[in-house]
Amino acid sequence: MILRDRVALVTGSGRRLGRAIAEGLGARGMRVAVHYNASSAGARETVAAIAAAGGEAVAFGADLSRPDAIERLVAEVAERLGAVDALVNSAAVMERTPFGTVTADAWDAMFALNLRAPFLLTQAAAPHLTRARGAVVNLADLAAFETWPAYVPHGISKAGVVQMTRALARTLAPHVRVNAVAPGAVLLPDDWNEESAERLASTTPLRRLGTPDDVVAAVLYLLEADYVTGETLVVDGGRHVRR
């Protein structure tokens, strides 16, 4: 896909990885629909950063846990920007939920955002993506391939994203490509201390942590790689091959 002047909808782009991805796509010349829910201030900052770098971006608010809001978001982006050529499903929640403490409400809320929302977004955007011969990039997680006892529901939801990526790649071929990125330690939780970060780096084969730019580079590659679909690109410094 030639990215310049194409329209990309990036969910959850008011903060953290979503923001880095939106700014990276804007720097490549894409017109970016910056989605947010609670992070309206962050979304405005993302739009301003893209504009300051010479790009074009518009913020769109929507609660992706509501299916009707998903349909409305895609329609608003297509009407305002004239197309939806690429979809980056970045919005997600990662909560510490040790086994024995998981409630039905917590499970449902996590799966609504992490798995149901990207599926419904892809379904809603599919007619636009098909006309554009566009692409979808889902954000999975290293937790899809490892077992983290304190994050079991999160890992299951992200494993679902990996399988969803494979299934939708086949379903939407040949007109739309669907891939995923599974980041490792590229952006640590806000409450982690330096000691925890150093321990994580020391147990990573490349002996360092990653950065959001590593994920942005992977997303850009998957958007541009016209003969790649159904793949999940793990960006984790080699942690998944430790054993």
N, C-alpha and C positions, 0 to 999 in steps of 0.2 A: 504494500500500500504506500502510495506517495502521501506523506502526511501534511504537507503545507496546504493551508486553507481548508483542510477537512475538519469536520466537527466531531469533537470527542466529549462524551459525557463521563465525568469521573465522579463516582459517588464517594461520600465521606471526605471531600477534598478541602475541608476547612481546617484540618489538623493532621499532624503526623505524616504517615506515608502517603495518604491521599493527597495532601497538600503538595508534597514533593513531586508526586506523579503529575499532578495538574500543572505545576510550574514547569516541569520537564517537557511536557507535551506542548505547552505554550511557547517554550524556547525553541522548539522544533518547527514552529509556524502553524500549529493547529489552533483552531478556534475552540475554546474550552468552556463547556458548561460545568460550572463549579457547584456541585451539589453539597448541601449541608442540612443538618437537622438542628441540633442544639448549638452548633458552633458558627453562629451567624457572623460574629466578629472575625473569627478566623477565615471564614469564606471571603469576607470583604478584603482582608489582608492578602489572600491568595489572588483575588481579582486584581488588586492594586499592584502586586508584584509582577503578574503577567503583563499588565498594561505598561508598567515602568520598563519592562524589557522589550517593549515594542509589539507585544502580542495582543490578542483580543480574548476577553473572558467575560462571562455573565454568571451571576450567582442565582441559584434556584433552591428554594427551601422545600423539603418534603420529609415526612416521617415514613421511612421505608418499612416500618412494621405494619403499615396500613396498605393493603393491596390497592385500594382506590387511589391512594396518593402516588403509587408507582405508575399507574396508567396516566394520571394527570401530569406527572413529572416528564415522562417521555413525550407526551403531546405538547407540553409547553416548550420543551427544548426544541423540538422539530419546528414549531410555529415561530419561535423567536429567532432561531439561528438557521432555519431553512433546511436542516438535515440532521441525521444522527448517523455518522459514518463509523464511529468506534465507541465502544462501551467498555469502561474499566470499572469493574465491580470491586471497589476498595472498602466500602463501608462495612464495618464489622465491630463486634464487641468481644473482648477477651477478659473473662472474669475468673478469678480463682474460686473454684467450686469443688473442694475435696469430696470424694465419695462419702456418702453418709450425710452430707449437708445439702445435696441438690434437691430443690423443690420443683414441682411441676411448672410453676410460674416462671422460675428462672430458666428451666430447660426450654420452655416455649418461647420466651423472649429471645434467648440466644439463637435458636434455630430460625426464628422469624427473620432476624436480621442477617445472620451469617449464611443461611442456605436458601430459605424461601425467597427472600428479596432478590438476590442475584438471578435466580431462576425466572421469577416473574418479570424482572427488568429486561432480561434477554428476550423473553417471550413478547413483551410489549414493544421492544425495539426491533424485533426481527424483520418486520416489513420494511423499515427504513434501512436496516443493515443490508438486507438482500438487494435492494435497489442500488445501494452504493458499493456492493461487493466488499462489505466492511469486515470488521473484526471485533471480537470480544476478548478481553483479558480479565480473568478472575484472579483475585488475591486469595490464595490458599495459605498454608502455613506449614512449617516443619513439623508441627504437632500432628499433621495428617499422617505422618510416617513413623513417628515415635510415640511412646506411651508416657504421658506426663500425669502422674497420679492426682495432682492438684488441679488439673485442667481437663478432666475426662470429657465432659460435654463439648468443650471447645474443640478438642481434637477430633471428636466424632463429626462435628459440624464441618470442620475443614476437610476431613476425609471425604465427606459428602460433596464438597466443592470439587475435589479432584475427580470423582466419578461423574459428577454433573458435567464437568468440562469435557470428558471423553464422550459422554452420551450426546451432548449438544453439538460437539464437533461433527459427529456422524449425522445427526439429525439435520443440521443446517448446511452441510456440504451439498454442492460445491460452491455455493455463493457466499457463505460467511464462514470465516475461520474462528475457532474458539480454542483458546489456550489459557494457561494459568501460570502464575509465579508463586512459589512457596518460599517466602523469606525465612531465614533463620535470625540470628542475632544482629539485626541491622539498626534497630531502634528499640532500646530497652524500656521497660516500664518506668514511669516517672519516679516510683518509690524505691528503685534499686540503688544500692550504694556502690562505691568504687570497688570495694572488695569483691562484691558479687560479680561485677563486670570483669574484673581481672581474672577471676576463677573461670568464668565462661570463656574468655579469650584464650586462656592457657589450655583448655580442653578442646579447642577447635583446631583441626589439622593445620589451617593456615596461620594459627597463633595470633589472631587478631579478630576484632569485631568488624562487622560490615558497616555500611552507611546507607541512608536512604538513596543515595545516588546509584548504588549497586542495583537496587530494585528498579529504579527509573530506567537504567540501561537495559535491564531485562524486558521491561514493558515495551520500550521502544523497539527492541529487537523483534519481539513477537508481533507487534503491529506491522512491522515492515517485512517480515519473513513470509512471503507469499506462498511458500510451499511447506509451511509448518502448521499443523492443526492437531488438536487432541492431546497436546503435550503439556506437562507441568514442569517448568524449569525451576529447579531447586537452587536458591541463592543463599547458601549457608556457610561458606568457608570450608565445606567438607565435613560438617558435623554428621551428616547422614551416612558417611562411610567410615565412621570411627570403629565399628565392629565388623 
